[in-house]
């Protein structure tokens, strides 16, 4: 509450300290994805948490994404692919039709039901796209120099950016798509040492930090 000058631990009911991702819905409810314990929910600013993992078959949650005014939630897992909830994470359903790699590291949404997910391990992976809110998926890797996708984001103009990680298929860097993921081109591949790109932050004037 004081811009980070002081910090207070808020984990009552949170049985895992390995929190990998946080998300917030339009009602200011919080969701935490953990490594090994699934999803947790808080409606009091994080003071207390309760498990929300019914329907999840894999409990290593890398990313949570809240979309739309109805607060639908997507959960990306390591090894279980994608799960979807329409009731505030009370119940989850698997949505992996066409998703050939179930180690999902990143997600981003676009217009008209478009969702892009990044998958991969050291053996590769790739990008998969859905144009129907996750009902079906198809790979969309044209132009990518590496198929381990660690991070995804978009700017205010709708351009997509993929952060690549090192794998047996090549080094990391950043690739960009201006056509909803149909094609990709490298925009940065040096200066990061081992080239791993794990996250993005985008400012209000579309400056991108990696």
C-alpha positions in Angstrom: 0.0 0.0 0.0 3.0 2.3 0.1 4.5 1.7 -3.3 6.8 -1.1 -2.1 8.5 0.8 0.7 7.3 -2.0 3.1 6.2 -5.5 2.4 3.9 -7.9 4.3 3.6 -11.6 3.7 0.1 -12.6 2.7 -0.2 -16.4 2.3 -2.8 -17.6 4.8 -4.3 -20.7 3.2 -1.7 -20.7 0.4 -0.1 -24.1 0.8 2.6 -23.5 -1.8 5.2 -20.8 -1.6 6.2 -21.5 -5.2 3.9 -19.0 -6.9 4.6 -18.7 -10.6 1.9 -16.3 -11.7 -0.8 -13.9 -10.4 -3.9 -12.6 -12.1 -6.7 -10.3 -11.1 -10.2 -10.1 -12.5 -12.5 -7.0 -12.9 -13.9 -7.5 -9.4 -10.4 -7.3 -7.9 -10.4 -11.0 -7.0 -6.9 -12.5 -7.1 -5.7 -15.8 -8.5 -2.4 -17.5 -7.9 -0.9 -20.3 -10.0 1.6 -22.5 -8.2 4.1 -25.2 -8.9 2.6 -28.4 -7.7 -0.5 -27.1 -5.8 -2.6 -25.7 -8.6 -4.7 -22.5 -8.4 -5.6 -20.4 -5.3 -8.2 -17.7 -5.0 -8.4 -14.6 -2.7 -11.3 -12.1 -2.5 -9.7 -10.0 0.3 -6.7 -8.5 -1.3 -4.5 -11.6 -0.7 -5.0 -11.8 3.1 -6.4 -15.3 2.8 -6.5 -17.9 0.0 -8.5 -21.0 -0.8 -7.7 -23.7 -3.4 -9.5 -23.5 -6.8 -8.3 -26.5 -8.7 -11.3 -28.7 -9.4 -10.9 -30.2 -12.8 -7.2 -29.5 -13.1 -5.2 -32.7 -13.9 -1.8 -31.0 -13.7 -0.9 -28.7 -10.8 2.2 -27.0 -12.2 0.6 -23.7 -13.3 2.9 -21.4 -15.3 0.5 -18.7 -16.3 -3.0 -17.4 -15.6 -4.9 -15.2 -18.0 -8.2 -13.4 -17.2 -10.1 -12.3 -20.3 -13.3 -10.4 -21.1 -15.9 -8.8 -18.9 -17.2 -12.2 -17.7 -13.8 -12.9 -16.0 -13.2 -16.2 -17.9 -9.8 -17.6 -16.9 -7.2 -19.7 -18.7 -4.5 -21.7 -16.9 -1.3 -22.8 -18.7 0.4 -25.8 -17.2 3.6 -27.7 -17.5 2.7 -31.0 -19.1 -1.1 -30.8 -18.9 -1.6 -28.1 -21.5 -4.4 -25.6 -21.1 -7.5 -25.4 -18.9 -10.4 -23.0 -19.0 -12.8 -21.7 -16.3 -16.0 -19.7 -16.7 -17.0 -19.6 -13.0 -14.1 -17.8 -11.3 -11.8 -20.8 -11.2 -14.3 -23.0 -9.3 -14.2 -25.6 -12.1 -11.7 -26.2 -14.9 -12.0 -27.9 -18.3 -9.1 -29.1 -20.5 -8.9 -27.4 -23.9 -6.1 -29.1 -25.8 -7.7 -29.9 -29.1 -4.8 -29.4 -31.6 -2.3 -28.4 -29.0 0.6 -30.8 -29.7 2.9 -29.6 -26.9 1.4 -29.5 -23.4 4.3 -27.6 -21.8 2.7 -24.1 -22.0 4.8 -21.2 -20.8 3.0 -18.1 -22.0 -0.4 -16.7 -23.3 -1.6 -13.5 -24.9 -5.0 -12.5 -26.3 -5.9 -10.5 -29.4 -9.1 -9.3 -31.0 -12.2 -11.4 -32.0 -11.4 -14.5 -29.8 -7.8 -14.9 -30.8 -5.5 -16.5 -28.2 -1.8 -17.3 -28.7 0.1 -19.6 -26.5 3.8 -20.3 -26.3 5.0 -23.8 -25.5 8.3 -25.6 -25.2 11.2 -27.2 -23.3 14.8 -27.6 -24.3 13.6 -29.9 -27.0 11.5 -27.3 -28.7 7.8 -26.5 -28.7 6.3 -23.6 -30.7 3.4 -21.3 -31.0 -0.2 -22.3 -31.2 -3.2 -20.1 -32.0 -6.9 -20.3 -31.4 -9.4 -18.2 -33.2 -12.4 -19.5 -31.2 -11.5 -18.7 -27.6 -9.5 -21.9 -27.1 -11.8 -24.5 -28.5 -9.3 -25.6 -31.1 -5.6 -24.9 -31.7 -3.2 -24.8 -34.7 0.5 -24.3 -34.8 1.7 -21.0 -36.3 5.5 -20.9 -36.4 6.4 -19.5 -39.8 9.6 -17.5 -39.6 10.5 -18.4 -36.0 14.2 -19.2 -35.5 13.6 -21.2 -32.3 10.5 -23.1 -31.0 11.0 -22.7 -27.3 8.6 -19.8 -26.4 9.1 -18.3 -22.9 7.1 -15.1 -23.1 4.4 -13.4 -25.2 3.0 -9.9 -25.4 1.4 -7.4 -27.7 1.6 -3.6 -28.1 -1.2 -1.1 -28.4 -1.3 -1.5 -32.2 -1.9 -5.3 -31.8 1.6 -6.4 -33.0 2.7 -9.6 -31.3 6.1 -10.3 -29.7 7.5 -13.7 -28.7 10.4 -14.1 -26.3 12.5 -17.1 -27.2 14.6 -19.4 -25.0 17.6 -21.4 -25.7 16.9 -25.0 -26.9 18.5 -27.7 -29.1 16.9 -25.9 -32.0 18.7 -22.6 -31.6 19.3 -19.6 -29.4 16.7 -17.2 -28.0 15.8 -13.6 -28.8 12.7 -11.7 -29.8 10.4 -12.3 -32.8 7.6 -10.1 -34.0 4.4 -10.7 -35.9 2.2 -8.0 -37.5 -0.4 -10.4 -38.8 -1.9 -12.1 -35.8 0.8 -14.7 -35.7 0.6 -15.8 -39.4 4.3 -15.0 -39.8 7.2 -14.0 -37.6 10.5 -12.1 -38.0 13.4 -11.7 -35.6 13.8 -8.2 -34.2 16.5 -8.9 -31.6 18.9 -11.7 -31.1 21.9 -10.1 -29.3 22.8 -8.4 -26.1 21.3 -10.8 -23.6 24.3 -13.0 -23.2 22.7 -16.4 -23.6 19.7 -14.8 -25.3 17.0 -16.1 -23.0 14.0 -13.9 -23.0 11.6 -14.7 -20.1 9.2 -11.8 -19.8 8.0 -8.5 -21.3 6.6 -5.2 -20.0 4.8 -2.8 -22.3 4.3 0.9 -21.5 1.3 3.1 -22.4 3.2 4.4 -25.5 4.1 0.9 -26.7 7.7 0.8 -25.4 8.6 -2.8 -24.8 11.0 -4.0 -22.1 12.4 -7.6 -22.1 
